Structure formats: C-alpha cells, structure tokens
Amino acid sequence: MRFTLPNGGCKMLPMTEVRMRINSQERTTICVYGKSDGEPILGRHTLAAFGLAADHEAETLVQPDMFLS
C-alpha cells in the first residue's frame, strides 16, 4: 500500500488485517508494517473501530460522541 509521509514523500509499506483487543473488546483492524525497530502506533482507523479517539492535550484515550452521516 502506498502512504504519503509528513514530508510529502511516498513510501510503500506492507499491510494486513489483525485481531486486536483493548480491554474486553475485540476487533479486526488494519496493521501497517513499518521499521522493525520503530515504535508501535495505534492509528485513527483502529481507534475509531473501538469507539476511541486521542486527547492530545491530556495524552489519553477518550470515548468521543460518534456521528452518523
């Protein structure tokens, strides 16, 4: 899969689906493989699958209001 980097460049990275658990909830979500020594990151897609979002000021996860469109 092709990804756009913060500096505007592009990089091809392998991806797959994985089963994840946060507390007692389980979901199937996308996993993108980066550098082997890189820090694991929960992406926006995975957080949304669990009904969560990042509160950057408090540096924690929150349950935001969900919107239907």
N, C-alpha and C positions, 0 to 999 in steps of 0.2 A: 504494500500500500504506500502511496506517495504522501508525504507530510510536508507542510510548509513550516520552516523554522522561524524563530523570532527575528533572525537577521535577514529574513526574506528569501533565503536559500531553500532548497528542497532536498529531501532525503527519503530513500526507500527503506522501509522497516517491515520486518515480518510481523504478522499478527494472527491471532487465533481467538477462539471462544474458550472461556474457562468458567468453572463454577466457583463462586465466591461466597463467603459467609461473613456477615457483620452482625455481631451479637447472635440472635437466634434466626435471623432471616437469611435465606439463600437465594441467589440469583445467578443466571448465566449472563456473562458480560464479555466485552471485548478486552483482549490483552494485547498490547503492542510491546514488542521486544526491543529494548534499547541496548545500551552498553552493558556488558556483563558486570562491570564494577559500579554501575550507576545506581542511584537511589530509587527504590520503588515509589511510584506515584499513583494515587487514585485519581483518575480523570473524571471530568464532568459527566460523561456518559454513565460511568459506574455509580457515581454518587446519586445521579438522578434515578437510576434503577432502584436504589434503596430509599428514595424519597429524602435524600440529604443534599446539603449544599455547604460550601465552605464559608465560614465567617472569618474573613481575613483579619479584621481588627482584633477579635478575641482569639484567633488561631485555634478554632474548634469547629466541629461539625454541628449543623443545626438542621431542624426539620422545617423548611420554609413552606409557605402556602403554595399549593400546586394549582396551576391554571389549565383550564380546558379551552381549546380553540377550535 
